[in-house]
Amino acid sequence: MPTFHDLRIRRRELLDELEQMEATVAELTAMLDGIAEPIPAEFAEHYEHRAWLQRQQAGVLVILSETERALLEFGADDWDEV
């Protein structure tokens, strides 16, 4: 079973990963905004990459939720300050 310290580290890693994904999705979205249907071939890969990243984000959110649930079991209120 992971320790409280291990869970805090994992939570921070997940939050950092999520932040990076969100930034990349925002960049791709800004680039793809205004592109009309049908999607030009040169942008199809960007659309696919953004969709893949969004699925990865959902997975990270699930793991983050499970990590935070495990942290709650330790009974601490402020996970970053302990």
MARGUTI-454532 format. One record per residue: residue in three letters; z, y, x of N, C-alpha, C in turn. Coordinates in steps of 0.1 Angstrom, whole numbers, always signed. Atoms other than C-alpha are relative to their C-alpha. Layout:
BEGIN
res,nc3,nc2,nc1,cac3,cac2,cac1,cc3,cc2,cc1
Ala,Z,Y,X,Z,Y,X,Z,Y,X
...
REM end
This chain:
BEGIN
res,nc3,nc2,nc1,cac3,cac2,cac1,cc3,cc2,cc1
Met,+0,-12,+8,+0,+0,+0,+0,+12,+9
Pro,+1,-12,-8,-9,+34,+14,+13,+8,-1
Thr,-12,-9,+0,+19,+58,+23,-4,+13,-6
Phe,+2,-13,+6,+24,+92,+8,-9,+9,+9
His,+8,-8,-10,+10,+108,+40,-14,-5,+0
Asp,+14,+5,+0,-21,+85,+39,-7,+5,-12
Leu,+6,-5,+12,-27,+95,+3,-3,+15,+1
Arg,+3,-14,-2,-24,+132,+11,-12,+3,+9
Ile,+12,-2,-8,-49,+129,+39,-12,-4,-7
Arg,+12,+5,+8,-73,+109,+17,-4,+11,-10
Arg,+3,-10,+10,-70,+135,-10,-7,+12,+6
Arg,+6,-11,-7,-78,+163,+14,-14,-3,+4
Glu,+13,+4,-3,-108,+144,+27,-10,-1,-12
Leu,+8,+0,+12,-121,+138,-8,-3,+14,-5
Leu,+3,-14,+4,-117,+175,-17,-10,+6,+9
Asp,+10,-6,-9,-136,+185,+14,-14,-6,-2
Glu,+12,+7,+3,-163,+159,+6,-6,+6,-13
Leu,+5,-6,+12,-166,+172,-29,-5,+14,+1
Glu,+4,-14,-3,-168,+208,-17,-14,+0,+6
Gln,+13,+1,-7,-197,+199,+6,-11,-4,-10
Met,+10,+5,+10,-215,+180,-22,-3,+12,-10
Glu,+2,-11,+10,-210,+209,-46,-9,+11,+6
Ala,+8,-11,-7,-225,+234,-20,-14,-5,+1
Thr,+13,+5,-2,-255,+212,-14,-7,-1,-14
Val,+6,+0,+14,-261,+207,-52,-3,+14,-4
Ala,+3,-14,+3,-259,+245,-56,-12,+5,+7
Glu,+12,-4,-7,-284,+250,-29,-13,-6,-6
Leu,+12,+6,+6,-308,+225,-44,-3,+6,-13
Thr,+3,-6,+13,-304,+239,-78,-6,+14,+1
Ala,+6,-13,-2,-311,+274,-66,-15,-1,+4
Met,+13,+2,-4,-342,+262,-49,-9,-5,-11
Leu,+8,+6,+10,-354,+242,-79,-1,+8,-13
Asp,+0,-8,+12,-346,+268,-105,-14,+7,-2
Gly,+13,-7,+3,-378,+281,-122,-12,-9,+3
Ile,+12,+8,-2,-400,+252,-112,-4,-7,-13
Ala,+5,+4,+13,-421,+243,-142,-3,-15,+0
Glu,+4,+14,+2,-428,+208,-156,-15,+0,+0
Pro,-5,+11,-7,-445,+187,-144,+5,+4,+14
Ile,-6,-3,-13,-425,+187,-112,-10,-3,+11
Pro,+10,+2,-11,-448,+192,-82,+6,-11,+10
Ala,-4,+11,-9,-447,+163,-58,+9,+4,+12
Glu,-8,-4,-11,-433,+183,-30,+15,+3,-3
Phe,-13,-2,+5,-402,+190,-51,+7,-12,-6
Ala,-6,+12,+6,-397,+155,-65,+11,-6,+8
Glu,-10,+5,-8,-377,+144,-36,+13,+8,-1
His,-12,-9,+1,-353,+174,-39,+7,-3,-14
Tyr,-6,+4,+13,-348,+165,-76,+8,-13,+1
Glu,-7,+13,-2,-340,+129,-67,+12,+1,+8
His,-12,-2,-8,-316,+140,-40,+11,+7,-7
Arg,-10,-7,+8,-298,+164,-63,+6,-10,-10
Ala,-5,+10,+9,-295,+136,-89,+9,-10,+7
Trp,-8,+10,-8,-282,+112,-63,+14,+6,+4
Leu,-13,-7,-3,-256,+138,-51,+9,+2,-12
Gln,-8,-2,+12,-245,+144,-86,+7,-13,-4
Arg,-7,+13,+3,-238,+107,-91,+11,-3,+11
Gln,-11,+2,-10,-219,+106,-58,+12,+9,-3
Gln,-11,-9,+4,-199,+136,-70,+9,-7,-10
Ala,-7,+7,+11,-189,+116,-101,+9,-11,+6
Gly,-7,+11,-6,-178,+87,-79,+12,+6,+8
Val,-11,-6,-8,-157,+110,-56,+11,+5,-10
Leu,-10,-5,+10,-141,+125,-87,+9,-11,-5
Val,-8,+12,+4,-130,+90,-98,+10,-4,+10
Ile,-9,+4,-11,-116,+82,-64,+11,+10,+1
Leu,-9,-11,-2,-99,+116,-62,+11,-2,-11
Ser,-10,+2,+12,-83,+110,-97,+9,-12,+3
Glu,-9,+11,-3,-70,+76,-86,+10,+3,+11
Thr,-9,-4,-11,-56,+91,-54,+11,+9,-5
Glu,-11,-9,+6,-38,+118,-73,+9,-7,-9
Arg,-9,+8,+8,-25,+93,-97,+10,-8,+8
Ala,-9,+7,-9,-11,+73,-68,+11,+10,+6
Leu,-9,-10,-5,+4,+105,-54,+11,+3,-10
Leu,-10,-3,+11,+21,+112,-88,+11,-11,+0
Glu,-9,+11,+0,+38,+78,-84,+11,+3,+10
Phe,-11,-3,-10,+57,+92,-54,+9,+11,-5
Gly,-9,-10,+7,+71,+119,-77,-1,+14,+6
Ala,+1,-13,-6,+61,+149,-55,-9,+9,-9
Asp,+7,-9,+8,+49,+180,-73,-11,+8,+9
Asp,+8,-8,-9,+33,+198,-43,-5,-9,+11
Trp,+5,+11,-9,+11,+173,-24,-4,+6,+14
Asp,+5,-6,-13,-1,+198,+3,+12,+6,+8
Glu,-11,-7,-7,+33,+212,+12,+11,-9,+5
Val,-10,+9,-3,+54,+181,+17,-1,-4,+15
REM end
